[in-house]
Amino acid sequence: MSGGVSLAKLPAPSTALEPRPRPPVLDANALVYDRHGWRTFFQLLAAVAPHYLAAFASGLAHAFRVDPAAYLSALQEHGAAAAIELLVAGQPETVDAGAHLRALDRQGIAGQIVHGLPAGGVNDRVAALAAAAPGRIHAWASVSLLDPDAAVAEIGRCRGLGMSGVSVAPFYDGIPAADPRCEAVLAAAERLGLPVWIHTGQHFRRDRPIDLCTWRDIDRIAVAHPDLVLVAGHGGWPWVAQMVAVAQRHPGVHIEFSSHRPGRMALPGSGWEPLLLHGRGAIRDKVLFGTGSVLHPVPASRLADEVLDLALGERAARGWLGANAARVLGARAGAAPDHAGPDHPASGG
């Protein structure tokens, strides 16, 4: 793995439009694509789980600056292809790295982990963006689990491009990440010292069971690959208590909660109570802030402020918002965690 990332060394972002002070923010699940990349992203979703296009309609319409009614009309009356073209029509043919960094500065976002896609050459485009924004953008290669040999080759190739992690979404492929067929892919990441982000928990692919990839798979992978840094994408919801237990027991397991609004985590019945309890103590060094970018109708700065509103305590909030992600980018699973001290009584079992 490449050297560690220090948020203290990142350029201090301007917060002119967002005056509220906050610790450095590193978005651990950002999607930053050009027009081709977005079209590829939505086509992949539509092929296996078209319900995503409806479930996140509000966030998508806001992010792509299209009229929500027009978007829903295109989706319902003309199908996914028409809705996708409506979304991507206004996107640039290439991402301007300088303009993107200035947009991050305006929101007070120090950096992003940008995830690629397992098709359309999108990994290369994301790698190029990261190369143009060193220290701010960190590119992770997305691979398909359906062809392990090709995935292993792609991981090695993308490592050569400077990509610093791997992303897999088991619901795309219809198999859990702990399936024996995926062993070579995980072993390759472990051998190269690359962290692996895994879509964990609920998904909207309706021809596969909802527990396609859950805390149980993360636990089994961590047992088999103790030196592999794992990030459970989307927090493993609704199995949050079990996910917290897995993170407590394995040094290399982390929880990233993108696609879920931090502002709703504290609501009764949200299911996030175990994370809010133990995320202040025993696993405060294991929780990563992520947005999923277009999945929310509000900017990343607003989501970061919602984390502060959870009243986690200064140390935990600093970790959640950026310090923990920086550690994942630079630390191996065997690194000693910063255990909860007496100022965090909710340290767990």
C-alpha positions in Angstrom: 0.0 0.0 0.0 1.1 3.6 -0.6 2.2 5.7 2.3 -0.1 7.1 4.9 -2.4 10.1 4.4 -2.3 12.9 6.9 -5.3 15.2 6.9 -3.1 17.8 8.6 -1.0 18.0 5.4 -4.1 18.6 3.2 -4.7 22.1 2.1 -7.1 23.8 4.4 -10.4 24.0 2.5 -12.2 27.3 2.2 -15.5 27.3 4.1 -16.7 30.6 2.7 -20.1 29.1 1.8 -20.2 26.8 4.8 -19.0 28.9 7.8 -19.7 26.2 10.4 -16.3 24.9 11.8 -15.8 21.2 11.4 -12.8 18.8 11.5 -11.2 17.9 8.1 -13.7 15.8 6.1 -12.7 12.9 3.9 -15.6 11.4 1.9 -14.9 7.6 1.8 -17.5 6.9 -0.9 -17.6 9.5 -3.6 -18.8 9.0 -7.1 -17.2 11.5 -9.5 -17.6 10.7 -13.2 -17.8 12.3 -16.6 -20.8 11.8 -18.9 -19.6 8.4 -20.1 -18.9 7.3 -16.5 -22.3 8.3 -15.3 -24.0 6.6 -18.2 -22.0 3.4 -17.4 -23.0 3.6 -13.7 -26.7 3.9 -14.4 -26.7 1.3 -17.1 -25.0 -1.2 -14.7 -27.7 -0.4 -12.1 -30.6 -0.6 -14.6 -29.4 -4.0 -15.8 -29.7 -5.8 -12.5 -31.6 -3.4 -10.1 -33.6 -0.8 -11.9 -35.5 0.0 -8.7 -32.5 2.2 -7.7 -33.5 4.7 -10.3 -36.8 5.2 -8.6 -35.7 4.7 -5.0 -33.2 7.6 -5.2 -35.2 9.7 -7.6 -35.1 12.8 -5.4 -31.4 12.7 -4.9 -30.7 12.0 -8.5 -32.9 14.8 -9.8 -31.2 17.2 -7.4 -27.7 16.1 -8.2 -28.1 16.2 -11.9 -30.2 19.4 -11.9 -33.2 18.0 -13.7 -36.8 18.5 -13.0 -38.0 15.7 -10.7 -41.3 15.4 -12.4 -39.7 15.2 -15.8 -37.2 12.6 -14.6 -40.0 10.4 -13.1 -42.1 10.9 -16.2 -39.2 9.7 -18.4 -38.6 6.7 -16.1 -42.2 5.6 -15.9 -43.3 6.3 -19.5 -40.2 5.6 -21.5 -38.0 3.4 -19.3 -34.6 3.4 -17.8 -32.7 4.4 -20.9 -34.6 7.6 -21.4 -34.3 8.5 -17.7 -30.6 7.9 -17.8 -30.0 10.1 -20.9 -32.0 12.9 -19.1 -29.7 12.6 -16.1 -26.4 12.5 -18.0 -27.2 15.0 -20.7 -25.7 18.0 -18.8 -22.6 16.2 -17.6 -19.2 17.1 -18.9 -17.3 14.9 -21.3 -14.3 15.0 -19.0 -14.0 16.0 -15.3 -12.1 19.2 -14.7 -9.9 18.3 -11.7 -9.3 22.0 -10.8 -12.9 22.9 -10.9 -13.8 19.8 -8.9 -11.3 20.7 -6.2 -12.6 24.2 -6.0 -16.1 22.8 -5.5 -14.8 20.7 -2.7 -13.1 23.7 -1.1 -16.4 25.7 -1.2 -18.0 22.9 0.8 -15.1 22.4 3.2 -14.3 18.9 2.0 -10.6 18.0 2.4 -10.6 14.9 0.2 -12.5 12.0 -1.4 -12.1 8.3 -2.1 -13.6 8.0 -5.6 -14.7 4.6 -6.6 -14.4 3.3 -10.1 -16.7 1.0 -12.1 -16.1 -2.5 -13.4 -17.0 -1.6 -17.0 -16.5 1.0 -19.7 -12.9 1.9 -18.8 -14.2 4.0 -15.8 -11.4 2.8 -13.5 -8.9 4.5 -15.9 -10.8 7.8 -15.9 -11.0 7.8 -12.1 -7.3 7.0 -11.8 -6.6 10.0 -14.1 -8.7 12.3 -11.9 -6.7 11.2 -8.8 -3.4 11.7 -10.6 -4.5 15.2 -11.3 -5.4 15.9 -7.7 -2.7 14.1 -5.6 -3.4 14.0 -1.9 -7.0 15.1 -2.4 -8.6 12.4 -4.6 -7.9 8.8 -3.9 -9.0 6.3 -6.6 -10.3 2.8 -5.8 -10.7 0.3 -8.6 -14.0 -1.5 -9.0 -14.0 -5.1 -10.1 -16.5 -7.8 -10.9 -16.6 -11.0 -8.9 -18.0 -13.0 -11.8 -14.6 -13.4 -13.5 -12.0 -13.7 -10.7 -9.0 -14.0 -13.0 -10.0 -10.8 -14.8 -10.6 -9.1 -11.5 -7.2 -10.1 -10.2 -5.5 -8.8 -13.4 -7.5 -5.6 -13.1 -6.5 -5.0 -9.5 -2.8 -5.4 -10.4 -3.2 -3.1 -13.5 -5.0 -0.4 -11.5 -2.5 -0.6 -8.7 0.1 0.3 -11.4 -2.1 3.3 -12.2 -1.8 4.5 -8.6 -5.2 3.4 -7.4 -5.1 2.7 -3.7 -8.0 0.4 -3.0 -10.6 -2.0 -4.4 -14.4 -1.8 -4.5 -16.8 -4.6 -5.1 -20.6 -4.6 -5.2 -21.8 -8.2 -4.8 -25.4 -7.4 -5.7 -24.1 -6.5 -9.2 -22.8 -10.0 -9.6 -25.4 -11.9 -7.7 -22.9 -13.6 -5.4 -21.7 -12.8 -1.9 -18.1 -11.6 -1.4 -17.4 -14.5 0.9 -18.2 -17.0 -1.9 -15.3 -19.3 -2.6 -15.2 -18.0 -6.1 -14.1 -14.6 -4.8 -11.2 -16.0 -2.8 -8.5 -15.1 -5.4 -9.8 -11.5 -5.7 -9.6 -11.0 -1.9 -6.2 -12.7 -1.7 -4.8 -10.4 -4.4 -6.0 -7.3 -2.5 -4.5 -8.6 0.7 -1.2 -9.4 -1.0 -0.9 -5.9 -2.5 -2.0 -4.2 0.8 -5.1 -2.7 -0.8 -8.2 -2.0 1.4 -11.4 -3.4 0.0 -14.8 -1.6 0.1 -17.7 -4.1 -0.1 -21.4 -3.2 -0.6 -22.9 -4.6 2.6 -26.5 -5.0 3.8 -29.6 -3.8 2.1 -29.8 -3.7 -1.7 -32.6 -3.2 -4.3 -31.8 -6.1 -6.6 -35.2 -8.0 -6.4 -34.1 -11.3 -7.9 -31.6 -12.0 -5.1 -32.2 -12.3 -1.4 -31.7 -9.2 0.7 -28.9 -10.9 2.7 -26.8 -11.5 -0.3 -23.8 -9.8 1.4 -24.0 -8.9 5.1 -22.0 -8.7 8.3 -21.7 -12.5 8.1 -19.7 -12.3 4.9 -17.4 -9.5 6.2 -16.8 -11.6 9.3 -15.8 -14.7 7.3 -13.6 -12.7 5.0 -11.8 -11.1 8.0 -11.2 -14.5 9.5 -9.7 -15.9 6.3 -7.7 -12.7 5.5 -6.6 -11.1 8.8 -4.2 -8.7 7.1 -6.9 -7.3 4.7 -8.4 -3.9 5.5 -12.2 -4.2 4.9 -14.8 -1.4 4.6 -18.4 -2.4 5.0 -20.1 0.0 2.6 -23.4 1.5 3.6 -22.9 0.3 7.2 -24.5 -3.2 6.8 -27.9 -1.7 7.6 -30.3 -3.1 8.8 -28.0 -5.5 10.6 -26.1 -2.7 12.4 -25.7 -4.4 15.8 -24.1 -7.4 14.1 -21.9 -5.2 11.9 -20.7 -3.3 15.0 -19.8 -6.6 16.7 -17.8 -7.7 13.6 -15.9 -4.4 13.6 -15.2 -4.8 17.3 -13.7 -8.2 16.8 -11.5 -7.6 13.7 -8.8 -4.9 13.6 -9.2 -4.5 9.9 -13.0 -4.1 9.6 -14.5 -0.6 9.2 -18.0 0.7 8.8 -18.9 3.3 6.2 -22.5 4.6 6.1 -23.0 6.3 2.8 -26.5 6.5 1.3 -27.9 6.9 4.8 -28.6 10.4 6.2 -26.6 11.0 9.5 -29.4 13.4 10.5 -31.8 10.4 10.7 -29.6 8.1 12.6 -30.6 9.4 16.0 -34.3 9.0 15.3 -36.0 6.3 17.3 -36.3 3.1 15.4 -33.6 4.1 12.8 -31.7 0.9 13.5 -28.4 2.9 14.0 -28.5 2.9 17.8 -25.7 0.4 18.1 -23.4 2.4 15.9 -24.2 5.6 17.8 -23.5 3.9 21.1 -20.3 2.0 20.2 -19.2 4.6 17.6 -18.5 6.9 20.5 -16.2 4.4 22.2 -15.1 0.9 21.2 -15.2 1.4 17.4 -14.8 5.2 17.2 -11.7 4.5 15.1 -13.7 2.2 12.7 -16.4 4.5 11.4 -16.0 6.3 8.1 -18.1 9.2 6.7 -19.3 8.5 3.1 -21.9 10.2 1.0 -22.5 8.2 -2.2 -22.6 11.6 -3.7 -25.7 11.6 -5.9 -27.8 9.5 -3.5 -28.7 12.5 -1.4 -30.6 15.7 -2.3 -28.2 17.7 0.0 -24.5 18.4 -0.4 -21.7 16.6 1.4 -21.2 19.7 3.7 -24.7 19.3 5.0 -24.2 15.6 5.6 -21.0 16.4 7.5 -22.8 18.9 9.7 -25.4 16.3 10.4 -22.6 14.1 11.8 -21.6 16.9 14.1 -25.2 17.2 15.3 -25.1 13.6 16.5 -23.0 14.9 19.5 -20.5 12.1 19.3 -17.8 14.0 21.2 -14.9 15.8 19.6 -12.6 12.8 19.3 -15.2 10.5 17.7 -16.5 13.2 15.4 -13.0 13.9 14.1 -12.5 10.2 13.4 -15.8 9.7 11.7 -15.5 12.7 9.5 -12.0 12.1 8.2 -9.2 10.8 10.5 -10.4 7.2 10.3 -10.6 7.2 6.5 -7.1 8.8 6.3 -5.9 5.9 8.5 -7.5 3.3 6.2 -5.7 4.9 3.3 -2.3 4.5 5.0 -2.6 1.8 7.6 -2.7 -2.0 7.5 -5.1 -4.1 9.4 -2.6 -4.9 12.1 -2.2 -1.4 13.2 -3.2 -0.8 16.8 -6.5 0.9 17.2 -7.0 3.9 19.3 -9.1 2.3 22.0 -11.8 4.1 23.9 -10.7 5.8 27.0 -12.5 6.8 30.2 -14.0 9.8 28.5 -15.9 7.3 26.3 -17.8 5.0 28.7 -19.8 3.4 26.0 -16.8 1.3 25.0 -18.7 -1.9 24.4 -17.9 -5.5 25.4 
